[in-house]
Amino acid sequence: MRGAFFFLGGIIAERNFRQADRIRINERIRAREIRVIDEEGGQLGVMQPFEALRLARERALDLVEISPTADPPVCKITDYGKYQYQLNKKAHEQRKSSRGSQLKEVKFRPSTAEHDFQVRKNQIIKFLGDGHKVRAMIFHRGREMAHQEVGRAKMTRLLGEIGEHGQIETPPRMEGNVLVALLAPKKGAGTTVRSSSQAQPSA
């Protein structure tokens, strides 16, 4: 059993090595000619890898292939450890950003009581403050469809009270029996909620 653990550990170690080995550095760069930039982003021109490696060695740095599909491939004179750290940091920030923004839904009825209205309104404000988009939805049932002005008045009030906390990305409109408005955080594109709280007439 102990041997199996050692074998599994060997597989994991080999897998991690292969992932790190995807970026070619120094003597592993195989192109005949490469375009070289220095650590400040300055262009050093096209040259053979051994010439660029000599320049990197003179500066106590590495030669890192940063764009292998370019013609010729682009390599940068830089500290490889620092370069890997920056790549990992950028990937982490991108994953965090993609996880951070979500589409939330908050539902109302034309007859939603005052206390529940305030609770759900504050929930929308919190979602917007956390960077999420929100679909504010007012559901109509039965005879409520014959008095859509009640739901529209509630939506107008909702958008007015949200005020500067968010922006309208899609103005209020009827989708079947549901009055829907799409709100975005203040930094997003759209019209300020306070200045655009009037619902569009249904088609």
C-alpha positions, 0 to 999 in steps of 0.5 A: 500500500505504501508503494502505491502512495509513492507511485501516485505521488510520482504521477502528481509530481510528473503532472505538475512538472509538465504544466510548468514545462509548457512555458519554454525558457532559456535553452528550451526555446527551439525557434531559429529566430525570435523577437526579443523584448527587454524587462522594461518592454523595449524592443531589442529586435529579431535575433537567434536564441543564443544571442538573446540568452547571452543578453539575458545572462549578462543581466542575471535574468532568464529568456522566457518565450511569452508568445510562441505562436507569433512569427517569429516567436516573442521572447522576453528577458525577465525573471522567470519566477516573477513572470510566473507569479504575475501570470498566476496572479492575473489568472486568479483575478480573472477567476475571481472576477468571473465568479464575482458577478452573478444575475440575481432575481428578486420577485414581487407581486402587485399586492406585496405588503409594505414590510416585504417590499422594503426587505426585497428592495434592500436585498436588491440594493445589497446585490447591486452593491456587491456587483451583481445584476438584478432582475426585478420581477413583478408577477401578475396572476388572474385578475391582476393582469386586468390592472397592470397599472398597479404593478407598474406603479410598484415598479416605478416606486421601486426604481425610484427608491433604489435611486443612485444605488444602481442603473437600468440596463433594460427598462421595465417591460411585460414578459407574459404575466411578469413585469421585468426590469434589469438593473446593473451596478452603478459602474455598469452601462445603463441609465441612472435609476432615479432619472429613468423610473418610468415603465415602458408600455406593454406591447 
